[in-house]
């Protein structure tokens, strides 16, 4: 007689869902990178159809029955963790009617596609018309989820990306950060105003930038047999663990934005490529949360990538592609990469001013989803918060203000806090890795990242979603999330 019959039925169902997700992910990647504009409406409809199909499979009554039956079956620790994640996926999906899933997918595809031309044109009026539809549907989703969970609408969406996180806990973390970050930022800007930087002199041919990016990916262990690098309007990491697609965007007047965009996305990719293959196709094999995912990209980009040791190792590759201009002396190259200069664009921000971009978006999207403000209020609020945090005005500059990100176009409300939570986790993880690996800095200068990546594999990558975020971080570092490591990191590097 077959053992654990209900659980086995569930694993087959989730394996099937995983294969549909695979197709959706690659179709979405193609839409963002290579699809001709005329294909937008049809692709949006196809993706919406796929969303509905997956929703139907996941919310079938049989799945609920199997989940209930599996609770009393004889499961080992890994299977119990997988069952916990299956139950979470089922409960999240069951709260939404099929019609809402389809409408939200269609509205998101339409808004994102139009955004690509509306952002360069600074067309807030055109963009906001589509965004209002996305917000209306996102609010309906948030209402349904909040009623079931007994929480605020925004917290219900936050839980999708960051299980067990609440806006109340975020407010405590961000209040702590607000108590010291503005002063630290001001001190760093003042200190650096006394230094002289030589900016790199372009143009930097896109083809050469691409080759440098590929070389950096190779240094960082990216598996090119299971992934590739392309171009999109907004850098991202997509695809599936067996076929990871990362993208960047190039500016021939600016060298480092695309390069470190690639380093950032390579952090995401390495996490995906090292998720537990033994559990492939099951929820337990997926990344723990968006903040843990961002911790890996920021571990690569900021903790490792902007460190003196890594920049020293990277510099010969820069010389090989772009010559030996004054900007590429070792001292200046490190200083330029660690320059703190508040700016408009989040993805280009230094790590000291970056949290300001995140808190600004968090406060606006929370108020928007909770019904405290409307879409038409966003530009003025954005300008007000940018001036308060960074002393910059975005009045009438929508393209570099409230239209710069892709996340809201498809209703990704609740995602933004992941970036700064990720930075906090990354600082804590890097501190633990340095403690465990005393010779780390010398190894990085020599280009030997093997011990560091083994540490990440053992402590983060191999576990997928087996443990809660709190358990995962506590096992890796000896304590739950502690913001002091982020503050200590910024202070040590910049002051």
C-alpha positions as CSV (number, residue, x, y, z in Angstrom):
1,X,0.0,0.0,0.0
2,X,1.3,3.5,-1.0
3,X,2.5,5.6,2.0
4,X,1.4,9.1,2.5
5,X,-1.2,9.1,-0.3
6,X,-2.4,12.6,0.2
7,X,1.1,14.1,0.4
8,X,2.1,12.3,-2.8
9,X,-0.9,13.8,-4.6
10,X,0.1,17.2,-3.4
11,X,3.7,16.8,-4.6
12,X,2.4,15.8,-8.1
13,X,0.1,18.8,-8.2
14,X,2.8,21.3,-7.1
15,X,5.2,19.8,-9.6
16,X,2.7,20.5,-12.3
17,X,2.2,24.1,-11.0
18,X,6.0,24.5,-11.1
19,X,6.1,23.6,-14.8
20,X,3.4,26.2,-15.6
21,X,5.3,28.8,-13.6
22,X,8.4,27.9,-15.6
23,X,6.6,28.8,-18.8
24,X,5.0,31.9,-17.4
25,X,8.4,33.1,-16.2
26,X,10.2,32.7,-19.5
27,X,7.2,34.3,-21.4
28,X,7.4,37.3,-19.0
29,X,11.2,37.5,-19.5
30,X,10.7,37.6,-23.2
31,X,8.0,40.3,-22.9
32,X,10.4,42.5,-20.9
33,X,13.4,41.9,-23.2
34,X,12.8,40.8,-26.8
35,X,9.1,40.8,-27.6
36,X,8.1,43.2,-30.4
37,X,5.6,45.9,-29.1
38,X,2.8,44.5,-31.3
39,X,2.8,41.3,-29.2
40,X,1.9,43.1,-26.0
41,X,-1.9,42.6,-25.8
42,X,-1.8,38.9,-27.0
43,X,1.1,38.1,-24.5
44,X,-0.8,39.8,-21.7
45,X,-3.9,37.7,-22.5
46,X,-1.8,34.5,-22.6
47,X,-0.1,35.2,-19.3
48,X,-3.5,36.0,-17.7
49,X,-4.8,32.7,-19.0
50,X,-1.9,30.9,-17.5
51,X,-2.5,32.7,-14.2
52,X,-6.1,31.6,-14.2
53,X,-5.1,28.0,-15.0
54,X,-2.6,27.9,-12.1
55,X,-5.2,29.4,-9.8
56,X,-7.8,26.8,-10.8
57,X,-5.3,23.9,-10.2
58,X,-4.1,25.3,-6.8
59,X,-7.6,26.1,-5.4
60,X,-9.3,22.9,-6.5
61,X,-11.3,21.4,-3.6
62,X,-9.2,18.2,-3.9
63,X,-6.0,20.2,-2.9
64,X,-7.7,21.4,0.3
65,X,-8.8,17.8,1.1
66,X,-5.3,16.5,0.5
67,X,-3.8,19.2,2.7
68,X,-6.1,18.3,5.5
69,X,-5.4,14.6,5.1
70,X,-1.7,15.0,4.9
71,X,-1.6,16.7,8.3
72,X,-2.1,13.3,9.9
73,X,0.3,11.4,7.6
74,X,3.8,10.2,8.7
75,X,6.0,12.9,7.2
76,X,9.6,13.6,8.0
77,X,10.9,17.1,8.8
78,X,11.5,18.1,5.2
79,X,8.1,16.9,4.1
80,X,6.4,18.7,7.0
81,X,8.1,21.9,6.0
82,X,7.0,21.4,2.4
83,X,3.5,20.8,3.6
84,X,3.6,24.0,5.5
85,X,4.6,25.9,2.4
86,X,2.0,24.1,0.3
87,X,-0.7,25.1,2.8
88,X,0.5,28.7,2.7
89,X,0.3,28.8,-1.2
90,X,-3.1,27.2,-1.1
91,X,-4.5,29.6,1.5
92,X,-3.1,32.7,-0.3
93,X,-4.6,31.6,-3.6
94,X,-8.0,30.5,-2.2
95,X,-8.7,34.0,-0.9
96,X,-9.0,35.4,-4.5
97,X,-11.7,34.8,-7.1
98,X,-10.6,33.7,-10.5
99,X,-12.0,36.9,-12.1
100,X,-9.7,39.1,-9.9
101,X,-6.6,37.0,-10.7
102,X,-7.3,37.4,-14.5
103,X,-8.2,41.1,-14.3
104,X,-5.1,41.9,-12.2
105,X,-2.8,40.1,-14.6
106,X,-4.3,41.9,-17.7
107,X,-4.2,45.3,-16.0
108,X,-0.5,44.7,-14.9
109,X,0.6,43.7,-18.4
110,X,-1.1,46.8,-19.9
111,X,0.3,49.2,-17.4
112,X,3.9,47.8,-17.6
113,X,3.9,47.8,-21.4
114,X,2.7,51.4,-21.6
115,X,5.1,52.5,-18.9
116,X,8.0,51.6,-21.1
117,X,7.2,54.5,-23.5
118,X,5.4,56.8,-20.9
119,X,8.4,57.0,-18.6
120,X,10.8,58.4,-21.2
121,X,8.1,60.8,-22.3
122,X,7.5,62.0,-18.7
123,X,3.8,61.2,-19.3
124,X,2.3,61.0,-15.8
125,X,-1.3,61.5,-17.0
126,X,-1.1,58.6,-19.3
127,X,0.6,56.4,-16.8
128,X,-1.6,57.3,-13.9
129,X,-4.7,56.3,-15.8
130,X,-3.4,52.7,-16.1
131,X,-2.0,52.7,-12.5
132,X,-5.4,53.6,-11.1
133,X,-6.8,50.4,-12.5
134,X,-3.9,48.4,-11.0
135,X,-4.4,50.1,-7.6
136,X,-8.2,49.5,-7.7
137,X,-7.6,45.7,-8.2
138,X,-4.7,45.6,-5.7
139,X,-6.9,47.2,-3.1
140,X,-9.6,44.6,-3.8
141,X,-7.0,41.8,-3.4
142,X,-5.7,43.5,-0.2
143,X,-9.2,43.8,1.3
144,X,-10.0,40.1,0.7
145,X,-6.6,39.0,2.2
146,X,-6.9,41.4,5.1
147,X,-10.4,40.2,6.1
148,X,-9.2,36.6,6.2
149,X,-6.0,37.4,8.1
150,X,-7.4,40.0,10.5
151,X,-4.8,42.6,9.6
152,X,-4.5,45.9,7.6
153,X,-4.8,45.7,3.8
154,X,-1.2,46.7,3.4
155,X,0.0,44.0,5.8
156,X,-1.9,41.4,3.9
157,X,0.1,42.3,0.7
158,X,3.4,42.6,2.6
159,X,2.9,39.0,3.9
160,X,2.9,37.7,0.3
161,X,6.5,38.9,-0.1
162,X,7.8,38.7,3.4
163,X,6.0,36.1,5.5
164,X,5.5,37.1,9.2
165,X,6.7,40.7,8.6
166,X,4.2,43.5,9.6
167,X,4.2,47.2,9.0
168,X,4.3,47.7,12.8
169,X,7.7,45.8,13.0
170,X,8.9,47.7,9.9
171,X,8.0,51.0,11.5
172,X,10.2,50.1,14.5
173,X,13.1,49.1,12.3
174,X,12.7,52.2,10.0
175,X,12.3,54.5,13.0
176,X,15.6,53.2,14.4
177,X,17.2,53.9,11.1
178,X,15.7,57.3,10.8
179,X,17.2,58.2,14.2
180,X,20.8,57.9,12.8
181,X,20.9,57.6,9.0
182,X,20.2,61.3,8.1
183,X,23.1,62.4,10.4
184,X,25.4,59.7,9.0
185,X,24.5,60.6,5.5
186,X,25.2,64.3,6.1
187,X,28.6,63.4,7.8
188,X,29.6,61.2,4.9
189,X,28.7,63.8,2.3
190,X,30.6,66.5,4.2
191,X,33.6,64.2,4.6
192,X,33.7,63.3,0.9
193,X,33.3,67.0,-0.1
194,X,36.8,67.4,1.1
195,X,38.1,64.6,-1.2
196,X,38.8,64.9,-4.9
197,X,37.4,62.3,-7.2
198,X,38.3,61.8,-10.9
199,X,35.2,60.7,-12.8
200,X,35.7,58.0,-15.4
201,X,35.8,59.5,-18.9
202,X,33.6,57.9,-21.5
203,X,32.2,57.0,-23.9
204,X,32.1,53.3,-22.8
205,X,30.9,51.2,-25.7
206,X,28.0,49.0,-24.8
207,X,29.7,45.9,-26.3
208,X,32.7,46.4,-24.0
209,X,30.5,47.0,-21.0
210,X,28.7,43.8,-21.8
211,X,31.9,41.9,-21.9
212,X,33.1,43.4,-18.6
213,X,29.7,42.4,-17.0
214,X,30.1,38.8,-18.3
215,X,33.6,38.7,-16.9
216,X,32.3,39.9,-13.5
217,X,29.6,37.2,-13.6
218,X,32.2,34.6,-14.3
219,X,34.3,35.8,-11.4
220,X,31.3,35.5,-9.1
221,X,30.5,31.9,-10.2
222,X,27.5,32.4,-12.4
223,X,26.6,29.1,-14.2
224,X,26.3,30.1,-17.9
225,X,25.1,26.6,-18.7
226,X,22.0,27.5,-16.7
227,X,21.4,31.2,-17.4
228,X,22.2,34.3,-19.6
229,X,22.5,38.1,-19.6
230,X,20.3,40.4,-21.6
231,X,19.0,44.0,-21.8
232,X,15.7,45.4,-20.4
233,X,14.3,48.8,-19.5
234,X,14.6,47.9,-15.8
235,X,17.3,45.4,-14.5
236,X,15.9,42.2,-13.1
237,X,16.5,38.5,-12.4
238,X,13.9,36.1,-13.7
239,X,13.5,32.7,-15.2
240,X,13.8,29.5,-13.1
241,X,16.7,27.9,-11.2
242,X,17.6,25.7,-14.2
243,X,17.5,28.7,-16.6
244,X,18.2,32.0,-14.8
245,X,17.7,35.2,-16.9
246,X,19.3,38.4,-15.7
247,X,19.2,41.8,-17.4
248,X,20.8,45.2,-17.1
249,X,20.6,48.5,-19.1
250,X,23.6,50.4,-20.6
251,X,24.5,54.0,-20.8
252,X,27.6,54.7,-22.9
253,X,28.4,57.8,-20.8
254,X,28.4,55.9,-17.5
255,X,30.3,52.7,-16.8
256,X,29.5,51.5,-13.3
257,X,25.7,51.6,-13.2
258,X,25.4,48.7,-15.7
259,X,28.3,46.8,-14.2
260,X,27.1,46.8,-10.6
261,X,23.5,46.2,-11.9
262,X,25.0,43.0,-13.2
263,X,26.8,42.2,-10.0
264,X,23.5,42.8,-8.1
265,X,21.5,40.5,-10.3
266,X,24.2,37.9,-10.2
267,X,23.6,37.7,-6.4
268,X,20.0,36.9,-7.1
269,X,21.0,34.4,-9.8
270,X,23.5,32.5,-7.7
271,X,20.9,32.1,-5.0
272,X,18.4,30.7,-7.6
273,X,21.1,28.4,-9.2
274,X,21.9,26.9,-5.8
275,X,18.4,26.3,-4.4
276,X,18.0,22.6,-3.4
277,X,17.5,20.6,-6.6
278,X,16.5,17.5,-4.6
279,X,13.2,19.2,-3.8
280,X,12.8,20.8,-7.3
281,X,9.3,21.6,-8.2
282,X,8.1,21.9,-4.6
283,X,7.4,25.0,-2.6
284,X,10.2,24.1,-0.2
285,X,12.7,24.5,-3.0
286,X,11.8,28.1,-3.6
287,X,13.7,31.1,-2.1
288,X,12.7,31.9,1.5
289,X,11.4,35.4,0.9
290,X,12.0,38.6,-1.1
291,X,14.1,40.1,1.7
292,X,16.3,37.0,1.8
293,X,16.6,37.2,-2.0
294,X,17.5,40.9,-1.8
295,X,20.0,40.0,0.9
296,X,21.9,37.9,-1.6
297,X,21.9,40.5,-4.3
298,X,23.1,43.2,-1.9
299,X,25.6,40.8,-0.3
300,X,27.1,40.6,-3.8
301,X,26.7,44.2,-4.9
302,X,27.4,46.1,-1.7
303,X,29.0,43.9,1.0
304,X,31.3,42.1,-1.4
305,X,31.2,44.1,-4.7
306,X,31.9,47.6,-3.3
307,X,34.5,46.4,-0.8
308,X,38.1,47.5,-1.2
309,X,39.2,43.9,-1.7
310,X,36.8,43.1,-4.5
311,X,37.4,46.4,-6.3
312,X,41.1,45.7,-6.3
313,X,40.5,42.3,-7.9
314,X,38.1,43.8,-10.5
315,X,40.3,46.7,-11.6
316,X,42.6,44.7,-14.0
317,X,39.5,43.7,-15.9
318,X,38.4,47.3,-16.2
319,X,41.9,48.3,-17.5
320,X,41.8,45.5,-20.0
321,X,38.5,46.8,-21.5
322,X,38.8,50.6,-21.0
323,X,42.5,51.4,-20.6
324,X,44.4,53.1,-17.8
325,X,42.9,56.6,-17.4
326,X,43.4,58.5,-14.2
327,X,39.9,57.5,-12.9
328,X,41.1,53.9,-12.9
329,X,44.0,54.3,-10.4
330,X,43.4,51.9,-7.5
331,X,42.8,54.7,-5.0
332,X,40.4,56.6,-7.2
333,X,38.5,53.6,-8.5
334,X,37.8,52.5,-4.9
335,X,36.8,56.0,-3.8
336,X,34.6,56.5,-6.9
337,X,32.8,53.2,-6.2
338,X,32.3,54.2,-2.6
339,X,31.1,57.8,-3.4
340,X,28.0,58.9,-1.6
341,X,25.9,61.3,-3.6
342,X,22.1,61.5,-3.1
343,X,20.3,61.2,-6.4
344,X,17.0,60.7,-8.0
345,X,17.3,57.1,-9.1
346,X,16.9,54.2,-6.7
347,X,18.7,51.6,-8.6
348,X,21.8,53.8,-9.0
349,X,21.8,55.0,-5.4
350,X,24.8,54.4,-3.1
351,X,24.1,52.2,0.0
352,X,24.0,55.1,2.4
353,X,21.2,57.1,0.7
354,X,19.4,54.0,-0.7
355,X,17.3,53.3,2.4
356,X,15.7,56.8,1.9
357,X,14.4,55.7,-1.5
358,X,12.9,52.6,0.1
359,X,11.2,54.2,3.1
360,X,9.7,56.9,0.8
361,X,8.1,54.2,-1.4
362,X,7.0,52.1,1.6
363,X,5.2,55.1,3.2
364,X,3.5,56.0,0.0
365,X,2.4,52.5,-1.0
366,X,1.2,51.7,2.4
367,X,-1.0,54.8,2.5
368,X,-2.2,54.1,-1.1
369,X,-3.3,50.5,-0.3
370,X,-4.8,51.4,3.0
371,X,-7.0,54.0,1.2
372,X,-5.4,57.0,2.9
373,X,-4.3,58.7,-0.4
374,X,-5.1,58.3,-4.1
375,X,-2.9,57.9,-7.2
376,X,-3.2,61.6,-8.0
377,X,-1.6,62.4,-4.6
378,X,1.6,60.4,-5.4
379,X,3.7,63.1,-7.3
380,X,3.4,65.8,-4.6
381,X,4.0,63.3,-1.8
382,X,7.1,61.9,-3.6
383,X,8.5,65.4,-4.1
384,X,7.9,66.3,-0.4
385,X,9.6,63.1,0.9
386,X,12.5,63.4,-1.6
387,X,13.1,66.9,-0.4
388,X,12.9,65.9,3.3
389,X,15.2,62.9,2.9
390,X,17.7,63.9,0.2
391,X,17.1,67.6,-0.5
392,X,16.0,66.9,-4.1
393,X,12.9,68.1,-5.8
394,X,11.0,65.9,-8.3
395,X,8.3,68.5,-9.1
396,X,7.1,67.7,-12.7
397,X,10.0,65.3,-13.1
398,X,7.9,62.1,-13.0
399,X,10.3,60.0,-15.1
400,X,13.0,60.3,-12.4
401,X,10.5,60.4,-9.6
402,X,7.4,58.4,-9.1
403,X,7.5,56.7,-12.6
404,X,11.0,55.3,-12.3
405,X,10.2,51.8,-10.9
406,X,8.5,48.9,-12.5
407,X,7.1,47.3,-9.3
408,X,3.8,49.2,-9.0
409,X,2.9,48.6,-12.7
410,X,1.9,45.0,-12.0
411,X,0.6,45.6,-8.5
412,X,3.8,44.6,-6.6
413,X,2.7,46.5,-3.5
414,X,4.5,45.3,-0.4
415,X,7.8,44.5,-2.2
416,X,9.8,47.7,-1.6
417,X,10.6,47.1,2.1
418,X,12.4,43.9,1.0
419,X,15.3,46.0,-0.3
420,X,16.2,47.7,3.0
421,X,15.4,44.5,5.0
422,X,17.7,42.8,2.5
423,X,20.5,45.3,3.2
424,X,20.2,44.7,6.9
425,X,20.3,40.9,6.5
426,X,23.2,41.2,4.1
427,X,25.3,43.2,6.6
428,X,24.5,40.7,9.3
429,X,25.4,37.7,7.1
430,X,28.6,39.3,5.9
431,X,29.6,40.0,9.5
432,X,29.0,36.3,10.3
433,X,30.9,35.1,7.2
434,X,33.9,37.3,8.1
435,X,33.9,35.9,11.6
436,X,33.8,32.4,10.3
437,X,36.4,33.0,7.6
438,X,39.3,35.0,9.0
439,X,41.3,35.0,5.7
440,X,38.4,36.3,3.7
441,X,39.7,39.7,2.6
442,X,43.0,38.3,1.3
443,X,41.1,35.6,-0.6
444,X,38.8,38.1,-2.2
445,X,41.8,40.3,-3.4
446,X,43.2,37.1,-5.0
447,X,39.8,36.3,-6.6
448,X,39.2,33.2,-4.6
449,X,35.5,33.3,-3.5
450,X,35.1,29.6,-2.9
451,X,35.1,29.7,0.9
452,X,32.6,32.6,0.9
453,X,30.3,30.9,-1.6
454,X,30.5,27.6,0.3
455,X,29.5,29.5,3.5
456,X,26.5,31.0,1.7
457,X,25.6,27.6,0.2
458,X,25.7,25.9,3.6
459,X,23.9,28.7,5.5
460,X,21.4,30.1,3.1
461,X,21.2,28.7,-0.4
462,X,20.7,25.0,0.3
463,X,17.8,25.5,2.7
464,X,15.3,27.0,0.2
465,X,12.1,27.6,2.2
466,X,12.7,24.8,4.7
467,X,13.0,27.3,7.6
468,X,11.2,30.5,8.5
469,X,13.2,33.7,7.8
470,X,13.8,34.1,11.5
471,X,15.1,30.5,11.9
472,X,17.3,30.8,8.8
473,X,19.0,34.0,9.9
474,X,19.4,32.8,13.5
475,X,21.0,29.6,12.4
476,X,23.4,31.5,10.0
477,X,24.4,34.3,12.3
478,X,23.5,33.3,15.9
479,X,20.7,35.9,16.3
480,X,17.5,37.2,14.6
481,X,17.6,40.3,12.5
482,X,19.7,43.0,14.2
483,X,19.9,46.4,12.6
484,X,23.2,47.3,14.4
485,X,25.3,45.3,11.8
486,X,23.9,47.5,9.0
487,X,24.8,50.7,11.0
488,X,28.2,49.4,11.9
489,X,28.9,48.5,8.3
490,X,28.0,51.9,6.9
491,X,29.9,53.7,9.7
492,X,33.0,51.6,9.2
493,X,33.1,51.9,5.4
494,X,32.2,55.5,5.0
495,X,33.3,57.3,8.2
